[in-house]
Amino acid sequence: MSIAFETNPDLIISDIMMPVMNGYEMTRKLKQNELSSHIPIIMLTAKASEESLLQGFECEADDYLTKPFNANELNARVTNLIKIREKLIAKFKKTISVVPSEITTTSADESFLRNALKIVEENIMVSDFSVEDFIK
């Protein structure tokens, strides 16, 4: 899980049955953390029951694929999830408005946005404020 925080991957593919922490718990923890909540997660597992599938989606997995799997299908799912994220990023770059007083919920994504908006507001008049400054 620490690798996700260090590398900020475009996507994570995880099994459910792992030695240290199961895939459900890992997914839940990643989705609850504002540093990793945006990362799409595909569960790739031998657990094919409807109960396992529902549990995967309840812990906020973005997709669920059972073994044995078709590599072309996995590739298509990965491609689609990454394209969806790219479209969301493009949309929010165009439509985001700075109104922090209206942000009242506390989900990980909204907490991240609130912090980002605060930084932008504090530095809006700084002409040499860069992306590198923003991510610090």
trRosetta pair geometry for C-beta under 8 A, 3 or more apart (Angstrom, degrees):
i j d omega theta_ij theta_ji phi_ij phi_ji
1 4 5.8 -44 -167 22 47 113
1 5 7.3 40 143 -12 68 100
1 21 7.1 -3 -32 51 123 150
1 26 5.6 -151 -81 -142 109 95
1 29 6.4 -7 -142 96 148 131
1 30 6.6 -143 -143 -68 99 96
2 5 5.6 -54 -157 37 46 111
2 6 6.2 40 149 -17 73 109
3 6 5.7 -60 -144 42 33 109
3 7 5.7 -4 170 10 71 116
3 9 7.9 27 131 -28 92 117
4 7 6.8 -70 -127 52 20 86
4 8 7.3 70 175 -89 55 30
4 9 6.3 -72 -125 15 69 101
4 12 6.4 -18 -100 -76 119 136
4 30 5.9 -25 116 -120 166 120
4 36 5.1 52 138 -122 121 135
4 39 6.3 -137 -162 35 116 172
5 8 7.6 12 -163 -62 20 67
5 33 7.7 -51 -88 131 106 150
5 35 5.6 41 -126 121 86 137
5 36 6.3 -72 -80 -54 68 118
8 35 7.8 -100 -94 169 96 86
8 36 7.7 -144 -115 -101 65 72
8 39 7.4 -152 -160 -77 56 120
9 12 5.9 110 78 -66 134 76
9 39 6.2 69 72 -142 77 128
10 39 7.6 147 154 -138 14 84
10 40 7.8 -8 146 36 59 100
10 82 5.6 24 161 -115 121 109
10 85 7.4 170 -167 72 82 154
11 39 6.8 164 -110 -176 28 81
11 40 4.8 -23 -120 72 86 99
11 41 7.5 167 -168 -85 66 31
11 42 6.9 23 173 -3 111 102
11 78 5.9 149 104 -146 167 87
11 81 5.9 100 -110 101 129 129
11 82 6.1 -77 -42 -69 126 93
12 30 7.3 -56 25 -180 159 173
12 39 5.8 54 -9 145 106 120
12 40 7.2 -178 29 94 69 51
12 41 4.7 -15 70 -111 103 77
12 42 7.2 -175 93 28 53 65
13 41 7.8 158 -90 -161 26 55
13 42 4.8 -17 -111 69 73 103
13 44 5.3 17 -178 -4 100 125
13 74 7.7 41 -120 -166 143 117
13 78 7.5 -39 -63 -90 118 113
14 18 7.4 -51 -173 -42 96 136
14 23 4.6 154 131 -131 113 108
14 26 6.2 -147 -164 87 161 137
14 27 6.8 -165 61 -62 148 96
14 41 6.2 -15 14 -166 115 103
14 42 7.4 152 24 80 65 52
14 43 5.9 -37 76 -110 82 59
14 44 7.0 150 71 27 27 79
15 18 5.8 135 78 -59 99 90
15 23 5.6 -143 105 -57 38 133
15 43 7.4 81 -139 -163 18 70
15 44 6.1 -54 -84 79 60 73
15 45 5.3 119 -152 -94 64 81
16 22 5.8 9 173 -177 66 95
16 23 3.9 -96 -111 33 41 124
16 24 6.3 32 -143 -29 94 82
16 43 6.0 42 -59 -164 88 117
16 45 4.4 30 0 -110 102 148
16 47 5.4 -24 36 12 151 134
16 52 7.0 -64 -65 -165 171 114
16 56 7.3 -87 -86 -86 117 105
17 22 6.6 -21 -104 -129 34 89
17 23 7.3 -31 -9 -8 27 105
17 45 7.0 119 5 -140 84 107
17 46 7.6 -25 13 36 126 102
17 47 7.6 135 -28 -33 101 112
18 21 6.3 -3 85 71 116 49
18 22 6.1 156 38 -118 83 34
18 23 6.1 111 -6 -51 112 75
18 26 7.3 19 41 -22 145 139
21 25 4.9 -114 180 86 98 123
21 26 5.1 120 114 -60 118 92
21 29 7.9 -27 169 9 151 140
22 25 5.1 90 60 12 77 102
22 26 7.0 -145 97 -5 37 91
23 26 5.6 -55 -141 40 34 112
23 27 6.0 35 160 -21 68 107
23 43 5.6 114 148 -126 142 103
23 45 6.9 -134 29 -71 159 130
23 56 7.6 -5 115 -114 115 94
24 27 6.0 -58 -150 36 26 109
24 28 6.3 26 154 -19 63 109
24 55 5.9 -36 -109 147 134 106
24 56 6.8 -110 -97 -97 85 53
24 59 4.8 157 -162 -21 74 163
25 28 5.7 -54 -147 36 30 113
25 29 6.3 27 157 -16 65 107
25 59 7.7 -82 -65 -144 20 150
26 29 5.9 -59 -149 38 29 108
26 30 6.2 25 156 -16 66 109
27 30 5.9 -58 -145 39 29 108
27 31 6.1 21 160 -14 66 112
27 41 5.2 170 -123 120 101 162
27 43 7.1 -41 -61 -69 146 107
27 56 7.4 55 41 -153 169 66
27 59 4.6 94 92 126 114 116
27 60 6.3 -178 152 69 103 77
27 61 5.2 -32 -154 -72 155 81
28 31 6.1 -63 -145 41 25 106
28 32 6.3 18 158 -17 63 113
28 59 4.3 -75 -64 -156 88 104
28 60 6.9 118 -103 28 51 102
29 32 5.9 -62 -144 38 28 108
29 33 6.5 22 159 -19 64 111
30 33 6.1 -64 -149 34 29 107
30 36 4.4 -84 -162 122 80 130
30 37 7.1 161 143 -85 61 42
30 39 6.4 -67 166 60 124 117
30 41 6.6 117 83 -60 142 140
31 36 7.5 -79 -65 107 26 89
31 37 5.2 72 -159 -129 43 74
31 41 7.5 -90 -58 7 102 135
31 59 7.1 154 23 158 140 67
31 60 4.0 110 -137 84 170 144
31 108 7.3 168 155 31 48 148
32 37 6.9 164 9 -89 4 106
32 108 5.9 157 -177 -48 31 136
33 36 4.8 34 81 36 109 96
33 37 6.1 -171 74 -44 47 84
33 108 6.1 84 110 -137 10 144
34 37 5.8 -30 -117 4 31 120
34 108 4.1 -161 -77 -173 65 85
34 109 6.9 171 -128 -72 80 25
34 111 5.1 -99 -83 82 142 108
34 112 4.1 170 -173 -58 114 100
34 115 7.8 93 148 16 155 134
35 112 7.8 161 -67 -97 37 122
36 39 5.2 -38 -171 11 73 121
37 107 7.8 151 -179 157 163 92
37 108 4.0 145 -42 101 155 134
37 109 5.5 -126 105 -59 136 79
37 112 7.4 -156 43 -17 120 138
38 85 7.3 105 167 -139 94 116
38 109 6.7 108 -69 -105 87 100
38 112 7.9 -84 -33 61 115 169
40 62 4.3 -46 -155 19 85 164
40 63 7.5 27 175 4 108 99
40 81 4.2 149 167 171 168 129
40 82 7.3 -123 28 -67 143 53
40 84 7.8 99 -76 67 141 113
40 85 6.3 -117 -29 -50 117 128
41 60 7.6 72 44 112 123 76
41 61 5.1 -95 98 -133 103 67
41 62 5.5 132 51 10 54 93
41 63 7.8 -169 100 35 46 67
42 61 7.0 87 -127 -177 20 103
42 62 6.4 -55 -70 70 59 92
42 63 4.5 -16 -115 70 84 102
42 64 7.3 -176 -163 -76 63 25
42 65 6.2 9 176 7 109 109
42 74 7.6 124 146 -148 157 85
42 77 6.2 104 -112 127 141 127
42 78 6.9 -73 -19 -82 151 75
42 81 7.1 -136 -55 -21 107 160
43 56 4.6 -110 24 -143 157 133
43 61 4.7 -26 -18 -144 109 156
43 63 7.3 -164 27 96 66 53
43 64 4.7 -5 60 -116 104 73
43 65 7.1 170 87 29 56 61
44 65 5.1 -10 -108 71 72 99
44 66 7.9 166 -157 -99 49 14
44 67 6.8 76 166 -54 79 91
44 69 6.6 -71 -150 -12 102 155
44 74 7.1 29 -104 -118 129 123
45 48 8.0 -167 103 -56 84 55
45 52 7.1 -127 100 158 139 133
45 56 7.9 -163 20 -81 138 138
45 64 7.6 -38 29 -162 105 84
45 65 7.8 130 23 80 60 53
45 66 6.3 -43 78 -118 63 58
45 67 6.5 -106 129 -3 19 98
46 66 6.8 72 -137 -163 21 82
46 67 4.6 -42 -84 52 66 114
47 52 3.7 -151 145 -163 117 164
47 53 8.0 -170 119 -47 92 59
47 66 7.2 -122 75 -118 40 98
48 52 7.0 56 43 56 9 134
48 53 7.7 14 -169 -46 35 104
48 66 4.3 62 -98 -140 89 152
49 52 4.6 97 60 5 84 100
49 53 7.0 -148 97 -4 46 86
50 53 5.5 -54 -148 38 35 115
50 54 6.2 34 155 -18 68 106
51 54 5.9 -55 -147 38 28 108
51 55 6.3 30 154 -20 63 107
52 55 5.6 -54 -146 36 31 113
52 56 6.5 37 152 -24 63 103
53 56 5.7 -54 -155 30 31 115
53 57 6.7 20 153 -9 64 105
53 64 5.2 140 -138 120 78 158
54 57 5.8 -58 -149 42 35 105
54 58 6.1 39 152 -24 68 107
55 58 5.5 -51 -143 35 32 115
55 59 6.7 21 159 -10 64 104
56 59 6.4 -65 -154 40 27 99
56 61 4.3 -34 167 25 88 143
56 64 4.5 107 102 -94 152 128
57 60 7.4 47 -176 -85 39 16
57 61 5.9 -82 -86 53 39 89
57 64 6.7 -77 -51 -26 85 131
61 64 5.7 81 110 -66 138 89
62 81 5.8 90 131 -127 141 129
63 77 5.3 158 162 -176 167 126
63 81 6.5 -106 -14 -66 129 130
65 69 5.2 52 154 -114 114 141
65 73 7.1 157 -136 119 132 113
65 74 6.1 139 138 -95 173 84
65 77 6.6 -155 -57 16 133 169
66 69 6.6 160 87 -72 39 95
69 73 6.3 -122 177 69 92 117
69 74 5.6 76 137 -50 131 111
70 73 4.1 78 75 4 102 110
70 74 7.0 -177 89 -9 53 81
71 74 5.6 -52 -148 37 36 112
71 75 6.2 39 153 -21 67 106
72 75 5.6 -52 -147 37 32 114
72 76 6.4 34 153 -20 64 104
73 76 5.7 -53 -148 35 32 111
73 77 6.4 31 154 -18 65 105
74 77 5.8 -56 -149 36 31 110
74 78 6.3 32 154 -19 66 106
75 78 5.8 -54 -147 37 30 111
75 79 6.2 31 155 -19 64 108
76 79 5.7 -55 -146 38 30 113
76 80 6.2 30 156 -20 64 107
77 80 5.8 -54 -146 37 29 111
77 81 6.4 27 157 -17 64 106
78 81 6.1 -58 -149 36 28 107
78 82 6.4 22 157 -14 64 109
79 82 6.0 -62 -149 40 27 107
79 83 6.2 27 155 -18 65 110
80 83 5.7 -57 -145 38 30 111
80 84 6.3 33 156 -22 65 104
81 84 5.7 -51 -148 33 31 113
81 85 6.6 30 154 -17 63 104
82 85 5.7 -54 -151 36 33 111
82 86 6.4 35 151 -20 66 105
83 86 5.6 -53 -147 36 33 113
83 87 6.4 34 154 -19 66 104
84 87 5.8 -56 -150 36 30 110
84 88 6.4 31 152 -19 65 105
85 88 5.6 -53 -148 36 33 112
85 89 6.4 35 153 -20 65 104
86 89 5.7 -52 -148 35 31 112
86 90 6.4 31 153 -17 64 106
87 90 5.7 -54 -147 38 32 111
87 91 6.2 33 154 -21 66 107
88 91 5.6 -54 -145 37 31 112
88 92 6.2 23 159 -13 66 108
89 92 6.1 -60 -146 41 27 104
89 93 6.3 33 154 -25 63 106
90 93 5.7 -53 -149 31 29 114
90 94 6.8 20 155 -13 62 108
91 94 6.0 -67 -158 39 31 106
91 95 6.0 -14 164 13 70 119
92 95 6.2 -73 -125 55 31 87
92 96 5.1 46 178 -52 74 105
93 96 6.9 -20 -114 3 15 111
98 117 5.5 156 -133 -152 82 105
98 120 6.3 -127 -105 99 131 128
98 121 6.2 152 -174 -72 134 95
99 102 4.6 15 129 17 110 118
99 103 7.5 142 101 -26 69 85
100 103 5.5 -49 -155 21 51 115
100 114 6.1 99 -140 -142 100 75
100 117 4.9 170 -75 115 105 135
100 118 6.5 83 -105 -69 156 72
100 121 6.9 -67 -12 -31 134 148
103 110 6.0 173 -165 -177 109 105
103 113 6.8 -160 -124 99 149 108
103 114 5.0 -172 117 -90 151 101
103 117 7.4 153 -10 35 150 152
105 110 5.0 62 84 65 95 170
106 110 6.7 -129 -125 78 8 118
106 111 6.1 37 -163 -62 56 105
107 110 4.7 82 56 14 84 104
107 111 6.8 -147 90 -9 39 88
108 111 5.7 -54 -145 35 29 113
108 112 6.4 32 154 -20 63 105
109 112 5.7 -55 -153 35 31 113
109 113 6.4 29 151 -16 66 106
110 113 5.4 -49 -144 38 37 112
110 114 6.2 44 153 -25 66 102
111 114 5.6 -49 -146 32 30 114
111 115 6.6 29 154 -16 62 104
112 115 5.9 -58 -153 37 30 109
112 116 6.3 28 151 -18 66 108
113 116 5.5 -55 -145 38 33 112
113 117 6.1 33 157 -20 68 106
114 117 5.9 -54 -146 36 27 110
114 118 6.5 32 152 -23 62 105
115 118 5.7 -52 -149 31 32 115
115 119 6.7 32 153 -18 64 103
116 119 5.8 -55 -154 34 33 110
116 120 6.5 31 151 -17 66 106
116 134 7.7 41 -145 -176 83 107
117 120 5.5 -53 -147 37 35 113
117 121 6.2 36 155 -20 67 105
118 121 5.8 -54 -147 36 29 111
118 122 6.3 26 156 -17 64 109
119 122 5.9 -58 -146 38 29 109
119 123 6.2 -7 165 10 64 116
119 134 6.1 117 133 -142 137 73
120 123 6.5 -82 -144 54 23 88
120 124 6.1 54 157 -71 66 86
120 134 7.6 24 -75 -123 73 114
121 124 5.9 -18 -144 -26 28 116
123 126 4.5 -49 -165 25 80 123
123 129 4.3 128 163 -115 123 158
123 133 7.1 172 -156 125 164 129
123 134 7.7 -146 63 -88 152 78
126 129 3.9 86 93 -38 110 111
129 133 5.1 -113 -156 75 65 148
129 134 7.1 82 165 -55 96 85
130 133 4.9 107 52 5 67 98
130 134 7.0 -120 106 -5 42 89
131 134 5.3 -52 -149 33 35 117
131 135 6.5 26 157 -14 68 105
132 135 6.3 -58 -145 37 29 102
132 136 7.0 38 153 -30 60 100
133 136 5.9 -52 -158 19 34 114
